[in-house]
Amino acid sequence: MPLYEHVYLARQDLSPQQIEELTTQFKGVIEQNGGKIAKEEYWGVKSLSYRIKKNRKAHMTLFNIDAPPAAINEIERQERLNEDVLRYLTIRVEAHEEGPSAMMRKADRDREERGERGDRDRGDRPRRRDDEGGDAAVEE
C-alpha cells in the first residue's frame, strides 16, 4: 500500500479532549478503509502565518499513514465536512521518516537552547554604566 504523510489543522478554541476525539475519529476512518496509522504526532497550538477563517492559531496533528487511496479520499472528505478542521494536507511519500518529525525536533532544540542561555557566562563582555550626564559609557 502507498505511504502518506497527513497533517490537519483544527480551530484554536477546541479543547485538547476535542482534538483527541477528532484524531480518534480520523484514525477510525483510515482503519475502516483498510489502512493503518504508523505514527501520530500532536504538534500543539501553533501560530499561523495568516488568518484562516478568523483564526490566528491552530491545533496541528500529523499522521504517517499506510493506506489505499480510497481511505485517503474518505478522510479528506470527512475533514472537508467538519467545521472544526481549518486545513489539511496529504502528501504521498516513498518512506516514512524514522523518529520524531522536524516539528518535534525543533521543539526539543528550542527547549535545549532556552536552558543553555541561563548557564552562559557573561564575564568576558564589557560592562556598561551610566555617567552623570545620562550617556552610557563602556568600562574597560
Stockholm file with secondary structure:
# STOCKHOLM 1.0

chainA/1-140         MPLYEHVYLARQDLSPQQIEELTTQFKGVIEQNGGKIAKEEYWGVKSLSYRIKKNRKAHMTLFNIDAPPAAINEIERQERLNEDVLRYLTIRVEAHEEGPSAMMRKADRDREERGERGDRDRGDRPRRRDDEGGDAAVEE
#=GR chainA/1-140 SS CCEEEEEEEEETTSCHHHHHHHHHHHHHHHHHTTCEEEEEEEEEEEEEEEEETTEEEEEEEEEEEECCHHHHHHHHHHHHHCTTEEEEEEEEESSCCSSSCHHHHHHHHHHHHHHHHHHCCCTTSCCEEECTTSCEEECC
#=GC SS_cons         CCEEEEEEEEETTSCHHHHHHHHHHHHHHHHHTTCEEEEEEEEEEEEEEEEETTEEEEEEEEEEEECCHHHHHHHHHHHHHCTTEEEEEEEEESSCCSSSCHHHHHHHHHHHHHHHHHHCCCTTSCCEEECTTSCEEECC
//
